[in-house]
């Protein structure tokens, strides 16, 4: 990647929804500032900043392309003499569409910055070191973009200590398949030594959670363990993983399981997978599949309807997540577990054939009694100054 040395560089994160700061841009900031001694600024959205010679704009999901194009258009108009380069997942997956923005598209990772500490000084209120101890994945799931973006298991690190920001109290692993890395034991030893909170944010492969992995995980300070139950043929592996984690002291309520739907499954199969998880006393988190390459679906979220699904079924799942779920999940509360066991479909849950009389306060168990919840007004917290984020890690 050709760099402009000794010039003013502007790093831009478009104004799309994200829980996390832009890791790639923060690494580029470190690369330019410390390796090339460049003058570097970082902004979110369309914010004038100096007179840049080079502007990097990052991207996220393919369906979040519009804020990216808006940012390119804005900075091209504001700084017509500046070179604009566009990178990130969207630019890598749909380069031809990304080129329509008018920016020069860069595909893939910036290797020169891959092993550098991100410049967290630019976002001092952020409290989590985001790390890839490996890239890629040993699986080749047809619904996943990782094989396209990063390929098989690669760029495996021997150590991550140099990527942990001293003042951070949390380490966030973004590995696509942490337990599939040949160095996972070494990294796990470092995590235990560092004694900070750990978040395997991309999830762990349930098929690789053996007794050793479960024991090692139980020794880490974690708020939750994420796994996935994406297909019905994973049933036995997922159940065994949950049992092993529980046997080693990890509470089942702290296990969150993603359940992919709207892909090769149908509504009935998803219902059964969620019922399995609730009966195993873990939290189910349905995740709707959306193509990242097939146009036009890749450009607009929740537009794709798989062959075995229809719009009404998808809307019913979405409604149930709002009505009986919590933050989009199905927690294993007894009343909800019983309801899944008493019914045979999402439609029956949402539109019961026979309505039961409303129980009196005396008949309600403590678990079923409604709890008054103060409505939270949605706001945009701040990283620093005029750099806004969408959600603080500690309040996620």
C-alpha positions as CSV (number, residue, x, y, z in Angstrom):
1,X,0.0,0.0,0.0
2,X,1.6,3.3,-1.1
3,X,1.6,5.9,1.6
4,X,2.0,9.7,1.4
5,X,4.8,10.6,3.7
6,X,5.0,13.9,5.5
7,X,1.5,15.0,4.6
8,X,-1.7,15.6,6.5
9,X,-3.9,12.4,6.7
10,X,-7.5,12.4,7.7
11,X,-9.2,9.1,8.9
12,X,-13.0,9.0,8.5
13,X,-15.5,6.7,10.0
14,X,-18.9,7.2,8.3
15,X,-22.0,7.8,10.4
16,X,-23.4,4.3,10.5
17,X,-24.6,2.3,13.5
18,X,-21.8,0.4,15.3
19,X,-21.0,-0.6,18.9
20,X,-17.3,-0.5,18.4
21,X,-14.7,2.0,17.2
22,X,-13.0,1.5,13.8
23,X,-10.1,-0.8,14.6
24,X,-8.6,-0.5,11.1
25,X,-8.5,3.3,11.2
26,X,-7.0,3.3,14.6
27,X,-4.2,1.0,13.4
28,X,-3.7,3.2,10.4
29,X,-3.4,6.2,12.7
30,X,-0.7,4.5,14.6
31,X,1.1,3.5,11.4
32,X,1.1,7.1,10.0
33,X,1.8,8.8,13.3
34,X,4.6,6.7,14.7
35,X,6.1,5.0,11.6
36,X,5.7,7.8,9.0
37,X,5.6,10.8,11.4
38,X,2.6,12.2,9.6
39,X,0.0,14.6,10.9
40,X,-3.1,12.5,11.5
41,X,-6.6,13.4,12.4
42,X,-9.6,11.1,13.0
43,X,-13.3,12.1,12.7
44,X,-16.7,10.4,12.6
45,X,-19.2,11.4,10.0
46,X,-18.9,14.5,7.9
47,X,-16.7,16.9,9.9
48,X,-14.2,19.3,8.4
49,X,-10.7,18.8,9.8
50,X,-7.6,20.7,8.5
51,X,-6.5,20.4,4.9
52,X,-5.8,16.7,4.3
53,X,-3.7,15.5,1.4
54,X,-4.9,11.9,1.9
55,X,-8.3,10.8,3.3
56,X,-9.0,7.2,4.4
57,X,-12.7,6.3,4.7
58,X,-13.6,2.9,6.2
59,X,-16.8,0.8,5.7
60,X,-18.7,-1.8,7.6
61,X,-21.5,-4.1,6.4
62,X,-22.5,-4.0,2.8
63,X,-26.0,-2.8,3.7
64,X,-24.5,0.2,5.5
65,X,-23.1,1.5,2.2
66,X,-25.1,4.8,2.0
67,X,-23.3,6.6,4.8
68,X,-20.1,5.6,3.2
69,X,-21.0,7.1,-0.2
70,X,-22.3,10.2,1.6
71,X,-19.0,10.6,3.4
72,X,-17.0,10.2,0.1
73,X,-19.2,12.7,-1.6
74,X,-18.9,15.2,1.2
75,X,-15.1,15.1,1.4
76,X,-14.6,15.1,-2.4
77,X,-16.6,18.3,-2.5
78,X,-14.9,19.8,0.6
79,X,-11.3,18.8,-0.4
80,X,-11.3,18.3,-4.2
81,X,-7.5,18.1,-4.4
82,X,-7.3,15.3,-1.8
83,X,-6.9,11.7,-2.6
84,X,-9.7,9.5,-1.1
85,X,-9.2,5.8,-0.4
86,X,-12.0,3.6,0.7
87,X,-11.5,0.3,2.6
88,X,-13.2,-2.1,4.9
89,X,-15.6,-5.1,4.6
90,X,-18.0,-3.4,2.2
91,X,-15.2,-2.2,-0.1
92,X,-13.6,-5.6,-0.1
93,X,-16.8,-7.6,-0.8
94,X,-18.4,-5.3,-3.3
95,X,-15.5,-3.3,-4.8
96,X,-17.4,-2.4,-8.1
97,X,-20.3,-0.9,-6.2
98,X,-17.9,0.8,-3.8
99,X,-16.1,2.4,-6.7
100,X,-19.3,4.2,-7.7
101,X,-18.7,6.4,-4.6
102,X,-15.8,8.0,-6.5
103,X,-13.1,6.9,-4.0
104,X,-10.1,4.7,-4.8
105,X,-11.1,1.3,-3.4
106,X,-8.6,-0.7,-1.3
107,X,-9.5,-4.4,-0.8
108,X,-8.3,-6.5,2.2
109,X,-6.2,-5.7,5.2
110,X,-3.4,-3.2,5.4
111,X,-0.6,-5.6,6.3
112,X,1.8,-2.9,7.5
113,X,-0.6,-1.9,10.3
114,X,-2.0,-5.4,11.2
115,X,0.3,-6.0,14.2
116,X,0.3,-2.4,15.5
117,X,-1.4,-1.2,18.7
118,X,-4.4,0.9,17.6
119,X,-4.2,4.6,18.6
120,X,-6.7,4.5,21.4
121,X,-5.4,7.9,22.5
122,X,-7.9,9.3,19.9
123,X,-10.8,7.8,21.9
124,X,-9.8,8.1,25.6
125,X,-13.2,7.1,27.0
126,X,-13.1,3.8,25.3
127,X,-12.2,0.9,27.7
128,X,-11.5,-2.2,25.6
129,X,-8.5,-3.4,23.7
130,X,-9.8,-5.0,20.5
131,X,-7.6,-7.8,19.3
132,X,-7.3,-10.4,16.5
133,X,-5.0,-13.2,17.8
134,X,-5.8,-14.9,14.5
135,X,-7.5,-14.2,11.2
136,X,-9.7,-16.4,9.0
137,X,-11.4,-19.6,10.0
138,X,-10.9,-23.3,9.5
139,X,-14.6,-23.7,8.7
140,X,-16.0,-22.9,5.3
141,X,-19.6,-22.1,6.1
142,X,-21.5,-21.1,3.0
143,X,-23.5,-18.4,4.9
144,X,-20.3,-16.6,6.2
145,X,-18.3,-13.8,4.7
146,X,-15.1,-14.6,6.6
147,X,-13.7,-17.1,3.9
148,X,-14.2,-14.3,1.4
149,X,-12.6,-11.6,3.5
150,X,-9.8,-13.4,5.3
151,X,-9.7,-17.0,4.0
152,X,-8.6,-19.9,6.1
153,X,-6.9,-19.8,9.5
154,X,-4.0,-17.3,9.1
155,X,-2.0,-14.5,10.7
156,X,-1.8,-16.5,13.9
157,X,-0.1,-14.5,16.7
158,X,2.2,-16.0,19.3
159,X,1.4,-13.3,21.8
160,X,-1.1,-10.4,22.2
161,X,0.4,-8.6,25.2
162,X,1.8,-5.9,23.0
163,X,-1.8,-5.1,21.7
164,X,-3.3,-4.6,25.2
165,X,-3.6,-0.9,26.0
166,X,-2.3,-0.3,29.5
167,X,-5.3,1.6,30.9
168,X,-8.0,-0.7,29.4
169,X,-9.7,-3.1,31.8
170,X,-11.2,-5.3,29.1
171,X,-9.8,-7.4,26.2
172,X,-12.1,-8.0,23.3
173,X,-11.2,-10.9,21.0
174,X,-12.4,-10.5,17.4
175,X,-11.1,-13.9,16.2
176,X,-13.5,-15.6,13.9
177,X,-12.6,-19.0,15.4
178,X,-10.4,-18.6,18.5
179,X,-10.4,-22.3,19.4
180,X,-9.5,-23.2,15.9
181,X,-6.1,-21.4,16.2
182,X,-3.1,-23.5,16.9
183,X,-1.9,-21.0,19.5
184,X,-5.2,-20.7,21.4
185,X,-3.6,-22.3,24.6
186,X,-0.8,-19.8,24.6
187,X,-3.1,-16.8,24.2
188,X,-5.4,-18.2,26.9
189,X,-2.4,-18.4,29.3
190,X,-1.7,-14.7,28.5
191,X,-5.3,-13.7,29.1
192,X,-5.3,-15.4,32.5
193,X,-2.0,-13.7,33.4
194,X,-3.2,-10.3,32.3
195,X,-6.2,-10.7,34.7
196,X,-8.6,-8.4,32.7
197,X,-12.2,-9.0,31.7
198,X,-12.3,-11.0,28.5
199,X,-15.0,-10.9,25.7
200,X,-14.8,-13.4,22.9
201,X,-17.1,-11.1,20.9
202,X,-17.3,-13.1,17.7
203,X,-18.3,-16.3,19.6
204,X,-16.6,-19.6,20.2
205,X,-17.0,-22.7,18.1
206,X,-19.1,-25.1,20.2
207,X,-17.7,-28.1,18.3
208,X,-14.3,-27.3,19.7
209,X,-15.2,-26.8,23.3
210,X,-13.8,-29.9,24.9
211,X,-13.0,-30.5,28.6
212,X,-9.7,-28.6,28.4
213,X,-11.2,-25.6,26.7
214,X,-14.2,-25.4,29.1
215,X,-11.8,-25.6,32.1
216,X,-9.6,-22.8,30.7
217,X,-12.6,-20.6,29.9
218,X,-13.9,-21.0,33.4
219,X,-10.7,-19.4,34.8
220,X,-11.2,-16.2,32.8
221,X,-13.2,-13.2,33.9
222,X,-16.1,-13.1,31.4
223,X,-19.6,-11.6,31.5
224,X,-20.8,-14.0,28.9
225,X,-19.8,-16.9,26.7
226,X,-21.1,-16.8,23.1
227,X,-21.5,-19.9,20.9
228,X,-23.7,-20.7,17.9
229,X,-26.4,-23.3,17.0
230,X,-26.7,-22.5,13.3
231,X,-27.9,-25.9,12.0
232,X,-29.9,-28.8,13.5
233,X,-27.0,-31.2,12.9
234,X,-25.0,-29.2,15.5
235,X,-27.5,-30.2,18.2
236,X,-25.3,-32.8,20.0
237,X,-22.2,-30.7,19.9
238,X,-23.9,-27.6,21.2
239,X,-25.6,-29.5,24.1
240,X,-22.2,-31.1,25.1
241,X,-20.5,-27.7,25.0
242,X,-23.1,-26.2,27.3
243,X,-22.9,-29.2,29.7
244,X,-19.1,-28.9,29.8
245,X,-19.1,-25.2,30.4
246,X,-21.7,-25.7,33.2
247,X,-19.7,-28.5,34.7
248,X,-16.8,-26.2,35.1
249,X,-18.7,-23.5,36.9
250,X,-19.9,-21.2,34.1
251,X,-23.6,-20.4,34.7
252,X,-25.9,-21.3,31.9
253,X,-27.6,-17.9,32.1
254,X,-24.2,-16.5,31.0
255,X,-24.1,-18.6,27.8
256,X,-25.6,-16.8,24.8
257,X,-26.2,-18.9,21.7
258,X,-26.7,-17.4,18.2
259,X,-29.2,-19.2,16.0
260,X,-29.0,-18.4,12.3
261,X,-32.2,-18.4,10.4
262,X,-33.6,-17.5,7.0
263,X,-30.8,-19.5,5.3
264,X,-31.3,-23.2,4.6
265,X,-33.6,-23.8,7.5
266,X,-37.3,-23.2,7.9
267,X,-39.5,-21.7,10.6
268,X,-40.2,-25.0,12.3
269,X,-36.5,-25.9,12.5
270,X,-35.6,-22.5,14.1
271,X,-38.4,-23.0,16.6
272,X,-37.0,-26.3,17.6
273,X,-33.5,-25.0,18.0
274,X,-34.6,-22.2,20.2
275,X,-36.8,-24.6,22.2
276,X,-33.7,-26.8,22.7
277,X,-31.6,-23.9,24.0
278,X,-34.3,-22.7,26.4
279,X,-34.7,-26.2,27.8
280,X,-30.9,-26.3,28.2
281,X,-31.3,-23.1,30.3
282,X,-29.2,-20.8,28.0
283,X,-30.1,-17.6,26.2
284,X,-31.1,-17.9,22.5
285,X,-30.2,-15.0,20.1
286,X,-31.8,-15.4,16.6
287,X,-29.8,-13.9,13.8
288,X,-31.4,-13.3,10.4
289,X,-29.3,-14.2,7.4
290,X,-28.6,-11.5,4.9
291,X,-26.5,-12.1,1.7
292,X,-23.3,-10.0,1.5
293,X,-22.6,-10.6,-2.2
294,X,-25.9,-11.2,-3.9
295,X,-27.4,-7.9,-5.2
296,X,-29.7,-6.2,-4.5
297,X,-30.1,-8.0,-1.1
298,X,-26.6,-7.2,0.0
299,X,-27.3,-3.5,-0.1
300,X,-30.5,-3.4,2.1
301,X,-30.8,-5.1,5.4
302,X,-33.7,-7.6,6.0
303,X,-34.8,-7.7,2.3
304,X,-33.8,-11.3,1.6
305,X,-36.4,-14.1,2.1
306,X,-35.0,-17.6,1.9
307,X,-36.8,-20.3,-0.2
308,X,-38.2,-22.1,2.9
309,X,-39.4,-18.9,4.5
310,X,-42.0,-16.2,3.7
311,X,-42.4,-12.6,4.9
312,X,-45.1,-13.4,7.4
313,X,-43.0,-16.0,9.1
314,X,-40.0,-13.6,9.3
315,X,-42.2,-10.8,10.7
316,X,-43.7,-13.2,13.3
317,X,-40.2,-14.0,14.6
318,X,-39.3,-10.3,14.7
319,X,-42.6,-9.6,16.6
320,X,-41.9,-12.3,19.1
321,X,-38.4,-11.0,19.8
322,X,-40.0,-7.7,20.7
323,X,-43.0,-9.0,22.6
324,X,-41.7,-11.9,24.7
325,X,-38.0,-11.5,24.2
326,X,-35.5,-9.2,25.9
327,X,-33.2,-7.0,23.7
328,X,-33.8,-9.4,20.8
329,X,-33.0,-12.5,22.8
330,X,-35.1,-15.3,24.3
331,X,-33.9,-15.8,27.9
332,X,-34.7,-19.1,29.6
333,X,-37.3,-17.8,32.0
334,X,-39.6,-20.5,33.2
335,X,-42.8,-19.0,31.8
336,X,-41.1,-18.6,28.4
337,X,-39.7,-22.1,28.4
338,X,-43.1,-23.5,29.3
339,X,-44.7,-21.5,26.5
340,X,-42.2,-22.9,23.9
341,X,-42.9,-26.5,25.2
342,X,-46.7,-26.0,25.0
343,X,-46.7,-24.7,21.5
344,X,-45.5,-26.0,18.1
345,X,-44.8,-22.8,16.1
346,X,-44.0,-19.1,16.4
347,X,-47.4,-18.3,15.0
348,X,-49.1,-20.3,17.7
349,X,-47.0,-18.4,20.3
350,X,-47.9,-15.0,18.9
351,X,-51.5,-15.8,18.1
352,X,-52.7,-18.5,20.6
353,X,-55.8,-20.4,19.7
354,X,-57.2,-20.1,23.2
355,X,-56.5,-17.1,25.3
356,X,-56.0,-17.9,29.0
357,X,-57.7,-15.6,31.6
358,X,-55.4,-12.9,32.9
359,X,-54.0,-14.1,36.2
360,X,-54.5,-12.0,39.3
361,X,-51.5,-10.5,41.2
362,X,-51.9,-13.3,43.8
363,X,-51.6,-16.0,41.1
364,X,-48.5,-14.5,39.5
365,X,-45.3,-16.2,40.6
366,X,-42.4,-13.8,41.5
367,X,-40.7,-14.7,38.2
368,X,-43.8,-13.8,36.1
369,X,-44.7,-10.6,37.8
370,X,-44.1,-7.6,35.6
371,X,-41.3,-5.3,36.6
372,X,-41.7,-1.6,36.0
373,X,-39.0,-0.5,33.6
374,X,-38.0,3.2,33.1
375,X,-38.0,4.0,29.4
376,X,-34.5,5.0,28.3
377,X,-34.3,7.8,25.8
378,X,-31.9,6.8,23.0
379,X,-28.9,9.1,22.8
380,X,-25.6,9.1,21.1
381,X,-22.9,9.0,23.8
382,X,-19.5,10.6,23.0
383,X,-16.1,9.1,22.5
384,X,-14.3,12.4,22.7
385,X,-15.3,15.9,21.7
386,X,-17.3,15.8,18.4
387,X,-16.6,12.0,17.9
388,X,-19.9,10.3,18.7
389,X,-20.4,6.6,19.1
390,X,-23.6,4.5,19.3
391,X,-23.1,2.6,22.5
392,X,-20.5,2.5,25.3
393,X,-18.9,-0.9,25.8
394,X,-19.7,-0.8,29.5
395,X,-23.4,-0.1,28.8
396,X,-23.9,-2.6,26.0
